[in-house]
Amino acid sequence: MSGAVIVGAGPGMGQAVAHRFAREGLPITLISRHRKNLDDVAHSVASHGVSVVTSQADSADRAELDAALDQAVDRHGVPQVAVYNAALVRADELGELSVSEHLDAWAVNVIGALNAAARLVPAMAARGSGTFLVTGGMPEPKPQYVSLSLGKSGLRTLVTLLDQQYGAAGVHVAAVTVDGPVSPGTDFDPDTIAEHYWRLHTQPRHLWTREVLYSGASSER
Protein backbone atom coordinates (compact mmCIF):
# COMPACT_ATOMS: atom_id res chain seq x y z
CA MET A 1 0.00 0.00 0.00
CA SER A 2 1.44 3.37 -0.99
CA GLY A 3 1.46 5.92 1.77
CA ALA A 4 2.24 9.45 2.86
CA VAL A 5 5.53 11.33 2.73
CA ILE A 6 6.12 14.23 5.11
CA VAL A 7 9.04 16.54 4.33
CA GLY A 8 9.77 18.68 7.37
CA ALA A 9 8.68 16.10 9.93
CA GLY A 10 9.31 17.91 13.17
CA PRO A 11 7.15 18.55 16.22
CA GLY A 12 4.09 20.62 15.43
CA MET A 13 2.53 20.43 11.97
CA GLY A 14 4.78 17.70 10.60
CA GLN A 15 4.00 15.34 13.44
CA ALA A 16 0.29 16.20 13.46
CA VAL A 17 -0.06 15.57 9.72
CA ALA A 18 1.85 12.28 10.02
CA HIS A 19 -0.51 11.17 12.79
CA ARG A 20 -3.57 12.15 10.76
CA PHE A 21 -2.59 10.03 7.78
CA ALA A 22 -1.33 7.16 9.93
CA ARG A 23 -4.74 7.01 11.62
CA GLU A 24 -6.13 6.05 8.22
CA GLY A 25 -3.64 3.19 7.92
CA LEU A 26 -1.23 4.80 5.47
CA PRO A 27 2.45 3.87 5.74
CA ILE A 28 4.47 6.96 6.59
CA THR A 29 7.83 8.29 5.43
CA LEU A 30 9.30 11.07 7.60
CA ILE A 31 12.02 13.35 6.24
CA SER A 32 13.88 15.93 8.34
CA ARG A 33 17.39 17.25 8.66
CA HIS A 34 17.24 16.70 12.43
CA ARG A 35 17.72 13.11 13.60
CA LYS A 36 16.09 13.73 16.99
CA ASN A 37 12.95 15.05 15.31
CA LEU A 38 12.81 11.95 13.15
CA ASP A 39 13.25 9.57 16.05
CA ASP A 40 10.69 11.33 18.26
CA VAL A 41 8.03 11.64 15.55
CA ALA A 42 8.60 8.08 14.29
CA HIS A 43 8.17 6.66 17.78
CA SER A 44 4.95 8.62 18.21
CA VAL A 45 3.49 7.72 14.80
CA ALA A 46 4.37 4.03 15.13
CA SER A 47 1.70 3.78 17.84
CA HIS A 48 -0.86 3.63 15.01
CA GLY A 49 0.56 0.29 13.88
CA VAL A 50 1.71 1.46 10.44
CA SER A 51 5.07 1.11 8.76
CA VAL A 52 7.26 4.16 9.39
CA VAL A 53 10.40 4.99 7.39
CA THR A 54 12.72 7.82 8.39
CA SER A 55 15.28 9.64 6.24
CA GLN A 56 17.61 12.36 7.46
CA ALA A 57 17.95 14.93 4.67
CA ASP A 58 18.18 18.68 4.22
CA SER A 59 15.30 19.85 2.04
CA ALA A 60 17.58 22.51 0.55
CA ASP A 61 20.05 19.84 -0.64
CA ARG A 62 18.61 18.31 -3.81
CA ALA A 63 20.79 15.20 -3.75
CA GLU A 64 19.88 14.42 -0.14
CA LEU A 65 16.19 15.11 -0.74
CA ASP A 66 16.10 13.00 -3.91
CA ALA A 67 17.73 10.09 -2.08
CA ALA A 68 15.22 10.32 0.77
CA LEU A 69 12.26 10.45 -1.62
CA ASP A 70 13.63 7.53 -3.63
CA GLN A 71 13.86 5.53 -0.40
CA ALA A 72 10.22 6.33 0.30
CA VAL A 73 9.19 5.08 -3.15
CA ASP A 74 11.34 1.96 -2.80
CA ARG A 75 9.72 1.07 0.53
CA HIS A 76 6.09 2.10 0.01
CA GLY A 77 5.69 2.85 -3.69
CA VAL A 78 4.76 6.17 -5.27
CA PRO A 79 2.98 7.94 -2.39
CA GLN A 80 -0.71 8.61 -2.32
CA VAL A 81 0.08 11.96 -0.73
CA ALA A 82 3.19 14.06 -0.16
CA VAL A 83 3.31 17.03 2.19
CA TYR A 84 6.03 19.69 2.03
CA ASN A 85 6.15 21.23 5.48
CA ALA A 86 9.74 22.53 5.66
CA ALA A 87 10.29 26.25 6.20
CA LEU A 88 12.90 28.69 7.41
CA VAL A 89 10.94 30.97 9.71
CA ARG A 90 12.67 34.07 11.03
CA ALA A 91 11.96 37.74 11.52
CA ASP A 92 13.84 39.99 9.11
CA GLU A 93 13.12 43.42 7.69
CA LEU A 94 13.99 45.07 4.40
CA GLY A 95 17.73 45.13 3.81
CA GLU A 96 18.68 43.13 6.93
CA LEU A 97 19.71 39.89 5.23
CA SER A 98 22.64 39.27 2.93
CA VAL A 99 22.13 37.82 -0.52
CA SER A 100 23.30 34.41 0.70
CA GLU A 101 20.89 34.52 3.65
CA HIS A 102 17.99 35.30 1.33
CA LEU A 103 19.05 32.46 -0.96
CA ASP A 104 19.23 30.07 2.00
CA ALA A 105 15.67 30.98 2.98
CA TRP A 106 14.42 30.70 -0.61
CA ALA A 107 16.06 27.28 -0.95
CA VAL A 108 14.13 25.87 2.01
CA ASN A 109 10.86 27.74 1.58
CA VAL A 110 10.41 27.28 -2.18
CA ILE A 111 13.08 25.29 -4.01
CA GLY A 112 12.83 22.32 -1.66
CA ALA A 113 9.12 22.08 -2.46
CA LEU A 114 9.84 22.42 -6.18
CA ASN A 115 12.43 19.62 -6.04
CA ALA A 116 10.15 17.36 -4.02
CA ALA A 117 7.40 17.89 -6.58
CA ALA A 118 9.78 17.23 -9.45
CA ARG A 119 10.70 13.89 -7.89
CA LEU A 120 7.19 12.70 -7.05
CA VAL A 121 4.46 14.48 -8.98
CA PRO A 122 5.28 13.15 -12.49
CA ALA A 123 5.05 9.60 -11.13
CA MET A 124 1.72 10.42 -9.51
CA ALA A 125 0.52 11.80 -12.85
CA ALA A 126 1.68 8.67 -14.68
CA ARG A 127 -0.40 6.60 -12.23
CA GLY A 128 -3.34 8.97 -12.65
CA SER A 129 -3.76 9.93 -9.01
CA GLY A 130 -2.01 11.55 -6.07
CA THR A 131 -1.99 14.57 -3.79
CA PHE A 132 0.83 17.06 -3.30
CA LEU A 133 0.24 19.47 -0.42
CA VAL A 134 2.32 22.32 0.98
CA THR A 135 2.13 24.18 4.26
CA GLY A 136 1.59 27.79 3.31
CA GLY A 137 1.42 30.94 5.38
CA MET A 138 1.53 34.72 5.20
CA PRO A 139 -1.68 35.25 3.18
CA GLU A 140 -0.72 38.91 3.42
CA PRO A 141 2.98 39.85 3.34
CA LYS A 142 4.41 41.37 6.50
CA PRO A 143 7.32 43.84 6.45
CA GLN A 144 8.80 42.31 9.60
CA TYR A 145 9.02 38.88 7.85
CA VAL A 146 10.43 39.75 4.44
CA SER A 147 12.11 36.47 3.51
CA LEU A 148 9.19 34.37 4.74
CA SER A 149 6.66 36.59 2.97
CA LEU A 150 8.56 36.20 -0.29
CA GLY A 151 8.92 32.47 0.24
CA LYS A 152 5.26 31.81 0.96
CA SER A 153 4.29 33.89 -2.06
CA GLY A 154 6.62 31.79 -4.19
CA LEU A 155 5.16 28.61 -2.73
CA ARG A 156 1.65 29.75 -3.64
CA THR A 157 2.78 30.35 -7.23
CA LEU A 158 4.39 26.89 -7.32
CA VAL A 159 1.06 25.33 -6.34
CA THR A 160 -0.61 27.11 -9.26
CA LEU A 161 2.08 25.99 -11.71
CA LEU A 162 1.89 22.37 -10.59
CA ASP A 163 -1.89 22.39 -10.80
CA GLN A 164 -1.74 23.81 -14.33
CA GLN A 165 0.70 21.10 -15.44
CA TYR A 166 -0.54 18.03 -13.55
CA GLY A 167 -4.09 18.66 -12.37
CA ALA A 168 -5.65 17.26 -15.53
CA ALA A 169 -3.59 14.08 -15.04
CA GLY A 170 -5.22 13.45 -11.67
CA VAL A 171 -2.83 15.09 -9.22
CA HIS A 172 -4.44 17.34 -6.63
CA VAL A 173 -1.99 20.13 -5.70
CA ALA A 174 -2.99 22.45 -2.88
CA ALA A 175 -1.80 24.54 0.06
CA VAL A 176 -2.94 24.73 3.64
CA THR A 177 -2.22 28.37 4.46
CA VAL A 178 -1.90 28.87 8.20
CA ASP A 179 -2.51 32.48 9.22
CA GLY A 180 -1.06 32.39 12.73
CA PRO A 181 1.46 30.75 15.09
CA VAL A 182 0.97 27.00 15.43
CA SER A 183 0.81 25.87 19.06
CA PRO A 184 -0.97 22.99 20.84
CA GLY A 185 -4.03 23.95 22.86
CA THR A 186 -4.64 27.20 20.99
CA ASP A 187 -6.83 28.23 18.06
CA PHE A 188 -3.90 27.11 15.92
CA ASP A 189 -3.57 23.63 17.39
CA PRO A 190 -1.65 21.46 14.88
CA ASP A 191 -3.99 18.49 15.31
CA THR A 192 -6.93 20.67 14.31
CA ILE A 193 -5.10 22.09 11.30
CA ALA A 194 -4.02 18.59 10.21
CA GLU A 195 -7.65 17.74 9.49
CA HIS A 196 -7.50 20.09 6.52
CA TYR A 197 -4.67 18.10 4.95
CA TRP A 198 -6.79 14.97 5.14
CA ARG A 199 -9.84 16.77 3.75
CA LEU A 200 -7.85 18.07 0.78
CA HIS A 201 -6.46 14.61 0.12
CA THR A 202 -9.92 13.04 0.14
CA GLN A 203 -11.80 15.78 -1.74
CA PRO A 204 -13.77 14.47 -4.72
CA ARG A 205 -12.09 15.57 -7.91
CA HIS A 206 -14.96 17.80 -9.02
CA LEU A 207 -14.62 19.74 -5.74
CA TRP A 208 -10.83 20.16 -5.72
CA THR A 209 -9.58 23.42 -4.24
CA ARG A 210 -6.04 24.77 -4.44
CA GLU A 211 -5.92 26.42 -1.02
CA VAL A 212 -7.39 26.23 2.45
CA LEU A 213 -6.90 29.39 4.51
CA TYR A 214 -6.85 28.51 8.19
CA SER A 215 -7.40 31.58 10.38
CA GLY A 216 -7.95 29.81 13.69
CA ALA A 217 -10.41 27.34 15.18
CA SER A 218 -12.76 30.12 16.34
CA SER A 219 -13.17 31.28 12.72
CA GLU A 220 -14.30 27.85 11.45
CA ARG A 221 -17.96 27.13 10.87
Steps between C-alpha positions, in 0.01 A plus 500: 500500500644837401502755776578853609829688487559790738792731422573714804391242756563681824284564805194707421344481154725227363422264784129586502465437126691171530264389777194598297598288202626213715159485669361404160749214470741661255868407527702809585836633384647778717772728364686758710851632532485445877548141617337562839186632332486190284544262790244676721234531229557144374457358849178696543354410159588131533233475771244485217642166387615617156836465332719805563814583300732783600756682285733772622534757221523875455212617282728766351747233381356347183718189506409422861131569440491289183663209683249523785204513261637208299523300823136580570397375155715188535338411833137603448460575130407832342322677788131567507579835659811710557512797735772766484512654845859630518555872554761744621304728730673810632429867549688725259428843358587665171874506441595300812603176330793438270449355155617159622259511795210578268606216271518261796144591598375472141664158466307359796173687457455454124767301317475203735129476420572534128759220514272274702225553244738434213592166656149381584227678307582367149477145636167582662380638166616187317292293745206737458458596864675662794502802728782749549441741788708785640481686828446861405483815707511878482179553298596866524870594492643652816791747495648347815522157325641587159668172407208290623247722323690461174536127553134434572403708198733290287354182646149614409613560141661154491167344598333678208769388255481138612122502479515642147744229389376193689145563618344360184706182549337437837739664745339725759745779593400732782619709794386519858572864582532550874439861602645491851752336736451125534484387863322212678194596702439825313281603207793388286533152647692283249266203543206718400683642199608150391137415428515735203783301343288187519195680361699630203639154434154343502312774312303369202668610181213723389534694828879542502625826648854635480512665842353481847549816706505412868445807719445323831254253649265778616459616138387157373134428442 
